[in-house]
Amino acid sequence: MGILSIVLFLPLVGALLCLLLPGGKGVHRMAALLASLAAFAASLPLWFNFSTTAIAPQFVEKLLWIKGLGVYYSLGVDGVSLLMVLLTTFLMPLAILASWNSIEDKTRSYYAFLLMLETGMLGVFMAMDLFLFYVFWEAMLIPMALLIGVWGGQRRVYAALKFFLYTMFGSVLMLVAIIALVLLNRQATGVLSFDLWQMYALDIAKPTQMWLFAAFALAFAIKVPLFPFHTWLPDAHVEAPTAGSVILAGVLLKMGTYGFLRYCLPLFPAAVLQFSPYILWLSVIGIIYGALVAMVQPDIKKLVAYSSVSHLGFVMLGIFALNHQGLQGGMIQMVNHGLSTGALFLLVGMIYERRHTRMIADFGGLTKVMPVFAVIFMIVTLSSIGLPGLNGFVGEFLILLGAFETARPWAILAATGVILSAVYMLWMFQRVMFGPVTHEENKKLKDLSGRELAVLLPVLALIVLLGIYPQPFLRTMDVSIQQLLGKYGVSTEQGSLMPGSLVPGVREQRRSAPVSPGHEEPGPVSVGEAVAATPSLTEVVR
């Protein structure tokens, strides 16, 4: 058994132990914690042994699974997926620790579902076979829906059903697209295979790309969630238990952006260029809309939930800028958002355990009674709004840099989201933490315990490390980004973007001047200019 299989199935073994071991909640939560810590420890060699110069997937495992369908149990990681795997194994022990005293009923099932969810998420990031990917994609829906529906708030059943139906709708269409892609691959190669890396070499006509891209993109857009497919998210976040909110924000949403990076961009380049302007507009709308709605929320948890809509809009903006800085920013911001927003949900959960309310109006003056909590809350808040020196700044800066190069009007509008995020986050912090203690219940609140500090300090350490020295993380994804951009005629050298046309002859066609085959003109070309040249995209991709 390879290292990826060990990392993948250790949480599942822990889930079985939680279900089978006799005893009370102490036994179950300890088994879950040990299993999640073992998975994290097993995943660390992936980071230390990962080659930042290799193009092919690493730590590959491939075994024949279903011979008649050409389905393989095929795992591997590259620069796109490695950080997501590590983020998942890092956050799960913290989520379990955060649930230590808050879950009293059905603890055996609760911790088992958390660990099953971890295996499902890891499988999505590791799978290199489309059939295996889809199995894990669907499998992780069930434990997440149950975590919301059984251990959530008052409207938990409604939130769980809404989450399940939204995601299932997109998944069914994606399944149809996967089948069509496999049949196209068999037509081209004569072999029935679900191998993803083999499909990267497919020559797909542009009209077919458009339909396949639409099916994949809908499933991923719902998961992100990209505006206007976001309406399930606030309900799921608010009703989910703390650990569910942390994993939902930290990892589950990134499965959507990861899907765009792993499947849509390399498989359907002509369709990506065609749809990019619309996705960029939806990203910018999501950035501004999410920030404005977050600003008026009376519930801290719902405010953080809507902030995710805004922050994930930045990730999508960076991805569809289709240049090196934008993709780097989008990928590193996936990690940053998982850390910052995950920490915010942890902090909200800790204060809810003490006061059993999340209404901003019920707090005030907490710095006087919970000074350690206030300091950590301030650092995480500043991280979320992108203060230089903390992790959020690195991602947002690279995203805006890439967006300015590709689509300046979108970048200018998106930059207002940075200002708006400072408004709603700092205003929330001021109302919760400063001023007089007006509620008698708040005067007796206890500061953070040792267990709670053990949950938060590792996240704070990574927030500061990524803000001060992000280079190791950026270097990990460099080769994968270069390979991805090669699909779009963008060349990179030593990690820097070399100006070049996304489509040969775009500028000349825009001026209605004759273009010689293969002609390229130096200078950056926007996605909008590329779309103007779509009549020749099929020939270019071929």
C-alpha positions as CSV (number, residue, x, y, z in Angstrom):
1,M,0.0,0.0,0.0
2,G,1.4,3.4,-1.0
3,I,1.6,6.5,1.1
4,L,-1.5,8.1,-0.6
5,S,-3.6,5.1,0.2
6,I,-2.5,5.2,3.8
7,V,-3.4,8.9,4.1
8,L,-6.7,8.2,2.3
9,F,-7.9,5.3,4.4
10,L,-6.6,6.1,7.9
11,P,-9.6,8.3,8.6
12,L,-11.9,5.6,7.3
13,V,-10.3,3.1,9.7
14,G,-10.8,5.6,12.5
15,A,-14.5,5.9,11.5
16,L,-14.9,2.1,11.8
17,L,-13.2,2.2,15.2
18,C,-15.6,4.9,16.4
19,L,-18.6,2.8,15.3
20,L,-17.3,-0.5,16.8
21,L,-15.5,0.5,20.0
22,P,-17.6,0.2,23.2
23,G,-17.6,3.0,25.7
24,G,-18.8,6.6,26.0
25,K,-18.1,9.8,24.1
26,G,-14.5,10.0,25.6
27,V,-13.5,6.8,23.7
28,H,-15.1,7.9,20.5
29,R,-13.6,11.4,20.4
30,M,-10.2,10.1,21.3
31,A,-10.3,7.4,18.6
32,A,-11.3,10.1,16.1
33,L,-8.6,12.5,17.2
34,L,-5.9,9.8,17.0
35,A,-7.0,8.7,13.6
36,S,-7.0,12.3,12.2
37,L,-3.6,13.0,13.7
38,A,-2.3,9.8,12.2
39,A,-3.6,10.9,8.8
40,F,-1.9,14.3,9.2
41,A,1.4,12.7,10.3
42,A,1.2,10.3,7.3
43,S,0.6,13.2,4.9
44,L,3.7,15.2,6.0
45,P,6.1,13.1,3.9
46,L,4.2,14.2,0.8
47,W,5.4,17.7,1.5
48,F,9.0,16.9,2.3
49,N,9.4,14.4,-0.6
50,F,7.6,16.3,-3.2
51,S,9.6,17.4,-6.2
52,T,8.9,20.9,-7.3
53,T,10.4,20.4,-10.7
54,A,8.6,17.2,-11.8
55,I,5.8,17.7,-14.3
56,A,4.0,14.3,-13.9
57,P,1.9,13.4,-10.9
58,Q,3.9,12.0,-7.9
59,F,3.4,9.2,-5.4
60,V,1.3,7.5,-8.1
61,E,-0.7,4.3,-7.3
62,K,-2.6,2.5,-10.0
63,L,-4.5,-0.8,-9.7
64,L,-7.1,-2.3,-12.0
65,W,-10.5,-2.0,-10.3
66,I,-13.3,-2.7,-12.8
67,K,-11.8,-4.4,-15.8
68,G,-14.8,-4.3,-18.1
69,L,-15.1,-0.6,-17.8
70,G,-11.4,0.2,-17.8
71,V,-11.7,1.7,-14.3
72,Y,-8.5,2.0,-12.2
73,Y,-7.9,2.7,-8.5
74,S,-5.6,5.5,-9.5
75,L,-4.2,8.1,-7.1
76,G,-1.5,10.8,-7.4
77,V,-0.8,14.4,-6.4
78,D,0.8,17.4,-8.2
79,G,1.2,21.0,-7.3
80,V,-2.5,21.7,-7.7
81,S,-3.7,19.0,-5.3
82,L,-0.8,18.6,-2.8
83,L,-1.7,21.7,-0.8
84,M,-5.4,20.7,-0.7
85,V,-4.5,17.3,0.7
86,L,-2.3,18.9,3.4
87,L,-5.0,21.5,4.3
88,T,-7.6,18.7,4.7
89,T,-5.5,16.6,7.0
90,F,-4.4,19.7,9.0
91,L,-7.9,21.0,9.6
92,M,-9.6,17.8,10.6
93,P,-7.9,17.2,14.0
94,L,-8.6,20.9,14.8
95,A,-12.3,20.4,13.9
96,I,-12.4,17.3,16.2
97,L,-10.8,19.1,19.1
98,A,-13.2,22.0,18.6
99,S,-16.1,19.5,19.1
100,W,-14.6,18.1,22.3
101,N,-17.2,19.5,24.7
102,S,-20.0,20.7,22.3
103,I,-21.3,17.4,21.0
104,E,-23.1,15.3,23.7
105,D,-25.5,13.2,21.7
106,K,-24.7,10.4,19.2
107,T,-21.0,11.0,19.5
108,R,-20.2,7.6,18.0
109,S,-21.9,8.5,14.7
110,Y,-20.7,12.2,14.8
111,Y,-17.0,11.4,14.9
112,A,-17.4,8.5,12.4
113,F,-19.1,10.9,9.9
114,L,-16.4,13.5,10.3
115,L,-13.7,10.9,9.5
116,M,-15.7,9.5,6.5
117,L,-16.0,13.0,5.2
118,E,-12.3,13.4,5.4
119,T,-11.7,10.3,3.3
120,G,-14.2,11.5,0.7
121,M,-12.5,14.9,0.5
122,L,-9.0,13.4,0.2
123,G,-10.2,11.1,-2.5
124,V,-11.5,14.0,-4.6
125,F,-8.1,15.6,-4.4
126,M,-6.1,12.4,-5.0
127,A,-8.1,10.7,-7.7
128,M,-6.6,10.5,-11.2
129,D,-9.4,8.3,-12.6
130,L,-12.7,10.1,-13.5
131,F,-14.8,7.2,-12.2
132,L,-13.0,7.2,-8.9
133,F,-13.2,10.9,-8.6
134,Y,-17.0,10.8,-9.1
135,V,-17.3,8.1,-6.4
136,F,-15.5,10.2,-3.9
137,W,-17.3,13.4,-5.0
138,E,-20.7,11.8,-4.3
139,A,-19.6,9.9,-1.2
140,M,-18.6,13.0,0.8
141,L,-22.1,14.4,0.3
142,I,-23.8,11.9,2.7
143,P,-21.7,12.5,5.8
144,M,-21.7,16.3,5.4
145,A,-25.5,16.3,4.9
146,L,-25.9,14.1,8.0
147,L,-23.6,16.3,10.1
148,I,-25.8,19.3,9.3
149,G,-29.1,17.5,9.5
150,V,-28.5,15.6,12.8
151,W,-26.2,17.9,14.9
152,G,-27.1,21.3,13.4
153,G,-29.3,24.2,14.6
154,Q,-33.1,24.7,14.5
155,R,-33.4,24.7,10.7
156,R,-30.9,21.9,10.2
157,V,-33.1,19.6,8.2
158,Y,-34.0,22.3,5.7
159,A,-30.3,23.3,5.4
160,A,-29.1,19.8,5.0
161,L,-31.7,19.0,2.3
162,K,-30.9,22.2,0.4
163,F,-27.2,21.5,0.5
164,F,-27.8,17.9,-0.7
165,L,-30.2,18.8,-3.6
166,Y,-28.1,21.7,-4.9
167,T,-24.9,19.6,-5.0
168,M,-26.7,16.5,-6.4
169,F,-28.3,18.5,-9.2
170,G,-24.9,19.7,-10.4
171,S,-23.3,16.2,-9.9
172,V,-25.8,14.4,-12.1
173,L,-25.1,16.7,-15.0
174,M,-21.4,16.2,-14.4
175,L,-21.9,12.4,-14.5
176,V,-23.4,12.8,-18.0
177,A,-20.4,14.9,-19.1
178,I,-18.0,12.3,-17.7
179,I,-19.7,9.5,-19.7
180,A,-19.5,11.7,-22.9
181,L,-15.9,12.4,-22.2
182,V,-15.1,8.7,-21.8
183,L,-16.9,7.9,-25.1
184,L,-14.9,10.6,-26.9
185,N,-11.7,9.2,-25.5
186,R,-12.6,5.7,-26.7
187,Q,-13.4,7.0,-30.1
188,A,-10.0,8.7,-30.3
189,T,-7.9,5.9,-28.7
190,G,-10.0,2.7,-29.2
191,V,-9.7,2.0,-25.5
192,L,-12.4,2.4,-22.8
193,S,-10.6,4.3,-20.1
194,F,-11.4,6.9,-17.3
195,D,-7.8,8.0,-17.0
196,L,-7.8,11.7,-16.5
197,W,-4.2,12.4,-17.7
198,Q,-4.9,10.5,-20.9
199,M,-7.9,12.7,-21.6
200,Y,-5.7,15.8,-21.3
201,A,-4.4,14.9,-24.7
202,L,-7.9,14.7,-26.3
203,D,-8.7,16.9,-29.3
204,I,-12.3,18.0,-28.6
205,A,-14.2,20.1,-31.1
206,K,-15.2,23.5,-29.8
207,P,-19.0,22.9,-29.8
208,T,-18.6,19.7,-27.8
209,Q,-16.2,21.5,-25.4
210,M,-18.9,24.1,-24.8
211,W,-21.5,21.5,-23.6
212,L,-19.0,19.5,-21.6
213,F,-17.6,22.6,-19.9
214,A,-21.1,23.8,-19.0
215,A,-21.9,20.5,-17.3
216,F,-18.7,20.4,-15.3
217,A,-18.7,24.1,-14.5
218,L,-22.2,24.0,-13.1
219,A,-21.3,21.3,-10.6
220,F,-18.1,23.1,-9.6
221,A,-19.8,26.6,-9.5
222,I,-22.5,25.3,-7.1
223,K,-19.7,23.9,-4.8
224,V,-17.6,27.1,-4.9
225,P,-20.3,28.6,-4.5
226,L,-20.2,31.1,-7.4
227,F,-22.9,33.8,-7.5
228,P,-25.9,33.1,-8.1
229,F,-25.5,29.5,-7.0
230,H,-24.6,30.5,-3.5
231,T,-27.9,30.5,-1.7
232,W,-27.4,27.1,0.0
233,L,-24.2,28.2,1.7
234,P,-25.4,30.6,4.4
235,D,-28.0,28.1,5.6
236,A,-25.6,25.3,5.7
237,H,-23.0,27.3,7.5
238,V,-25.3,28.8,10.1
239,E,-27.1,25.5,10.9
240,A,-24.0,23.2,10.8
241,P,-22.1,22.4,14.0
242,T,-18.8,24.2,14.5
243,A,-16.7,21.4,13.0
244,G,-19.0,21.1,10.0
245,S,-18.7,24.9,9.4
246,V,-14.9,24.7,9.6
247,I,-14.6,21.8,7.2
248,L,-17.2,23.3,4.9
249,A,-15.4,26.6,4.6
250,G,-11.9,25.2,4.9
251,V,-12.1,22.3,2.4
252,L,-15.5,21.5,0.8
253,L,-15.8,24.9,-1.0
254,K,-12.3,24.4,-2.4
255,M,-13.5,21.3,-4.2
256,G,-15.3,23.5,-6.6
257,T,-12.3,25.8,-7.4
258,Y,-10.1,22.7,-7.5
259,G,-12.5,21.2,-10.0
260,F,-12.1,24.2,-12.3
261,L,-8.3,23.9,-12.1
262,R,-8.1,20.1,-12.5
263,Y,-10.8,19.5,-15.1
264,C,-12.3,22.5,-16.8
265,L,-9.1,24.5,-17.6
266,P,-7.0,21.7,-19.1
267,L,-9.8,19.7,-20.8
268,F,-11.8,22.5,-22.4
269,P,-9.5,25.4,-23.3
270,A,-11.6,26.8,-26.1
271,A,-14.7,26.8,-23.9
272,V,-12.8,28.4,-21.1
273,L,-11.8,31.3,-23.3
274,Q,-15.4,31.6,-24.5
275,F,-17.0,31.6,-21.0
276,S,-14.2,33.5,-19.1
277,P,-15.7,37.0,-19.4
278,Y,-19.0,35.7,-17.9
279,I,-17.3,33.9,-15.1
280,L,-15.2,36.9,-14.4
281,W,-18.3,39.1,-14.2
282,L,-20.0,36.6,-11.8
283,S,-16.8,36.5,-9.7
284,V,-16.8,40.3,-9.3
285,I,-20.5,40.4,-8.6
286,G,-20.0,37.7,-5.9
287,I,-17.1,39.7,-4.4
288,I,-19.2,42.8,-4.0
289,Y,-22.5,41.2,-3.3
290,G,-21.1,38.9,-0.6
291,A,-19.4,41.8,1.1
292,L,-22.5,44.1,1.1
293,V,-24.8,41.3,2.4
294,A,-22.2,40.4,5.1
295,M,-22.1,44.0,6.2
296,V,-25.8,44.0,7.3
297,Q,-25.8,40.6,9.1
298,P,-26.8,40.7,12.8
299,D,-25.5,37.1,13.2
300,I,-21.7,36.7,13.4
301,K,-21.8,33.2,11.8
302,K,-23.9,34.3,8.9
303,L,-21.6,37.3,8.4
304,V,-18.6,35.0,8.1
305,A,-20.7,32.7,5.8
306,Y,-21.4,35.6,3.4
307,S,-17.7,36.6,3.6
308,S,-16.9,33.2,2.0
309,V,-19.0,34.1,-1.0
310,S,-16.9,37.3,-1.4
311,H,-13.5,35.6,-0.8
312,L,-14.2,32.7,-3.2
313,G,-15.1,35.3,-5.8
314,F,-11.5,36.4,-5.5
315,V,-10.3,32.8,-6.1
316,M,-12.4,32.5,-9.2
317,L,-11.2,35.9,-10.5
318,G,-7.6,34.7,-10.1
319,I,-8.2,31.4,-11.8
320,F,-9.9,32.9,-14.8
321,A,-7.4,35.7,-15.2
322,L,-5.5,32.8,-17.0
323,N,-2.0,34.1,-16.2
324,H,0.7,33.0,-13.9
325,Q,0.1,35.6,-11.1
326,G,-3.6,35.1,-11.2
327,L,-3.5,31.3,-10.9
328,Q,-0.8,31.5,-8.2
329,G,-3.0,33.9,-6.3
330,G,-6.1,31.8,-6.7
331,M,-4.4,28.6,-5.6
332,I,-2.7,30.2,-2.6
333,Q,-5.9,32.0,-1.6
334,M,-7.7,28.6,-1.5
335,V,-5.4,27.7,1.3
336,N,-5.5,31.1,2.9
337,H,-9.3,31.1,3.0
338,G,-9.3,27.7,4.5
339,L,-7.1,28.9,7.4
340,S,-8.6,32.3,8.0
341,T,-12.3,31.5,7.6
342,G,-11.8,28.2,9.4
343,A,-10.3,30.0,12.3
344,L,-13.2,32.5,12.3
345,F,-15.7,29.7,12.5
346,L,-13.7,28.1,15.4
347,L,-13.7,31.4,17.3
348,V,-17.5,31.9,16.7
349,G,-18.1,28.4,17.9
350,M,-16.1,29.0,21.1
351,I,-18.0,32.2,22.0
352,Y,-21.3,30.4,21.1
353,E,-20.5,27.6,23.6
354,R,-20.2,30.2,26.3
355,R,-23.2,32.4,25.5
356,H,-25.4,30.3,23.3
357,T,-26.0,33.2,21.0
358,R,-24.3,34.5,17.9
359,M,-26.1,37.9,17.7
360,I,-23.6,40.8,17.5
361,A,-26.0,42.9,19.6
362,D,-25.6,40.5,22.5
363,F,-21.9,41.2,22.9
364,G,-19.7,44.2,23.5
365,G,-16.6,44.9,25.6
366,L,-15.3,41.3,25.4
367,T,-11.7,42.6,25.4
368,K,-12.1,43.3,29.1
369,V,-13.2,39.8,30.0
370,M,-11.5,37.7,27.3
371,P,-8.2,39.4,26.4
372,V,-6.5,36.4,24.9
373,F,-9.6,35.6,22.8
374,A,-9.7,39.2,21.6
375,V,-6.0,39.2,20.5
376,I,-6.4,36.0,18.5
377,F,-9.7,37.2,17.0
378,M,-8.0,40.5,15.9
379,I,-5.2,38.6,14.2
380,V,-7.6,36.3,12.3
381,T,-9.8,39.3,11.4
382,L,-6.9,41.2,9.9
383,S,-5.8,38.0,8.1
384,S,-9.3,37.8,6.6
385,I,-9.2,41.4,5.3
386,G,-5.7,41.0,3.8
387,L,-3.4,42.9,6.1
388,P,0.2,42.9,4.7
389,G,2.3,40.4,6.7
390,L,-0.6,38.0,7.1
391,N,-1.6,35.3,4.7
392,G,-4.7,37.0,3.1
393,F,-2.6,39.8,1.6
394,V,-0.4,37.4,-0.5
395,G,-3.3,35.8,-2.3
396,E,-5.3,38.9,-2.9
397,F,-2.3,40.8,-4.1
398,L,-1.4,38.1,-6.7
399,I,-5.0,37.8,-7.8
400,L,-5.4,41.5,-8.4
401,L,-2.1,41.7,-10.1
402,G,-3.1,38.9,-12.5
403,A,-6.5,40.4,-13.0
404,F,-5.1,43.8,-13.8
405,E,-3.0,42.3,-16.5
406,T,-5.9,40.4,-18.1
407,A,-9.0,42.4,-17.4
408,R,-8.4,45.8,-15.8
409,P,-12.1,46.8,-15.4
410,W,-12.9,43.6,-13.5
411,A,-9.8,44.1,-11.3
412,I,-10.7,47.6,-10.4
413,L,-14.2,46.6,-9.4
414,A,-12.9,43.6,-7.5
415,A,-10.5,45.8,-5.5
416,T,-13.5,47.5,-3.9
417,G,-14.2,44.2,-2.3
418,V,-11.0,44.6,-0.3
419,I,-12.3,47.8,1.1
420,L,-15.7,46.4,1.8
421,S,-14.2,43.4,3.6
422,A,-12.4,45.8,5.9
423,V,-15.6,47.6,6.6
424,Y,-17.8,44.6,7.6
425,M,-15.0,42.7,9.5
426,L,-13.7,45.6,11.5
427,W,-17.2,46.9,12.2
428,M,-18.2,43.5,13.5
429,F,-15.0,43.3,15.6
430,Q,-15.6,46.8,17.1
431,R,-19.1,46.0,18.1
432,V,-18.3,42.6,19.7
433,M,-15.0,43.4,21.4
434,F,-14.9,47.1,22.3
435,G,-17.1,49.4,24.3
436,P,-18.7,48.8,27.7
437,V,-19.9,45.4,28.9
438,T,-23.6,46.0,28.6
439,H,-24.9,42.5,29.2
440,E,-24.5,40.9,32.7
441,E,-23.9,37.5,31.2
442,N,-20.8,38.7,29.4
443,K,-19.0,39.7,32.6
444,K,-18.6,36.1,33.7
445,L,-17.2,34.7,30.5
446,K,-14.0,32.7,30.8
447,D,-11.1,33.2,28.5
448,L,-9.7,30.5,26.2
449,S,-8.8,27.2,27.7
450,G,-5.7,25.2,27.0
451,R,-7.6,23.0,24.5
452,E,-8.9,25.9,22.6
453,L,-5.4,27.5,22.4
454,A,-4.2,24.2,21.1
455,V,-6.8,24.4,18.3
456,L,-6.1,28.0,17.4
457,L,-2.3,28.4,17.7
458,P,-1.3,26.1,14.8
459,V,-3.7,28.0,12.5
460,L,-2.2,31.3,13.7
461,A,1.3,30.0,13.0
462,L,0.4,29.2,9.4
463,I,-1.4,32.5,8.9
464,V,1.8,34.3,9.9
465,L,4.1,32.0,8.0
466,L,2.2,32.3,4.7
467,G,2.1,36.1,5.1
468,I,5.8,36.4,5.8
469,Y,7.3,33.6,3.7
470,P,4.9,32.2,1.1
471,Q,7.7,31.2,-1.3
472,P,7.8,27.4,-0.5
473,F,4.0,27.2,-1.1
474,L,4.2,29.2,-4.3
475,R,7.1,27.1,-5.6
476,T,5.2,23.9,-5.0
477,M,2.5,24.9,-7.5
478,D,4.8,26.6,-10.1
479,V,5.4,23.7,-12.5
480,S,1.7,22.7,-12.5
481,I,0.7,26.3,-13.3
482,Q,3.2,26.4,-16.2
483,Q,1.9,23.2,-17.6
484,L,-1.7,24.4,-17.3
485,L,-1.0,27.8,-19.0
486,G,0.7,25.9,-21.9
487,K,-2.8,25.0,-23.0
488,Y,-3.5,28.7,-23.6
489,G,-0.3,29.7,-25.4
490,V,1.1,31.5,-22.4
491,S,4.8,30.9,-21.7
492,T,6.5,31.2,-18.4
493,E,10.2,31.3,-17.5
494,Q,11.5,30.9,-14.0
495,G,8.1,31.5,-12.5
496,S,7.5,34.8,-14.2
497,L,4.9,35.6,-16.8
498,M,6.3,36.2,-20.3
499,P,3.9,38.5,-22.2
500,G,2.3,36.7,-25.1
501,S,-1.0,36.3,-26.9
502,L,-3.5,33.7,-25.6
503,V,-4.6,33.2,-29.2
504,P,-2.3,33.8,-32.2
505,G,-3.3,36.8,-34.1
506,V,-5.9,38.1,-31.7
507,R,-4.9,41.7,-31.9
508,E,-4.8,41.6,-35.7
509,Q,-8.2,40.0,-36.0
510,R,-9.6,42.7,-33.7
511,R,-8.3,45.4,-36.1
512,S,-9.7,43.4,-39.0
513,A,-6.3,43.2,-40.5
514,P,-5.0,40.1,-42.4
515,V,-3.2,37.6,-40.2
516,S,-0.6,35.1,-41.2
517,P,-0.9,31.6,-39.7
518,G,0.9,31.2,-36.4
519,H,1.6,34.9,-36.1
520,E,2.0,36.2,-32.5
521,E,2.5,39.8,-31.4
522,P,4.3,40.5,-28.1
523,G,2.3,42.1,-25.3
524,P,-0.4,40.9,-22.9
525,V,-3.8,40.1,-24.4
526,S,-6.9,40.1,-22.3
527,V,-9.5,37.3,-22.2
528,G,-11.9,39.7,-23.8
529,E,-9.6,40.1,-26.8
530,A,-9.2,36.3,-26.9
531,V,-13.0,35.8,-27.0
532,A,-13.2,38.2,-29.9
533,A,-11.1,35.8,-31.9
534,T,-13.3,32.7,-31.2
535,P,-13.9,31.7,-34.9
536,S,-10.3,30.4,-35.0
537,L,-10.2,28.9,-31.5
538,T,-10.9,25.3,-32.7
539,E,-8.0,25.4,-35.1
540,V,-5.7,26.8,-32.4
541,V,-6.6,24.2,-29.8
542,R,-6.1,21.5,-32.4
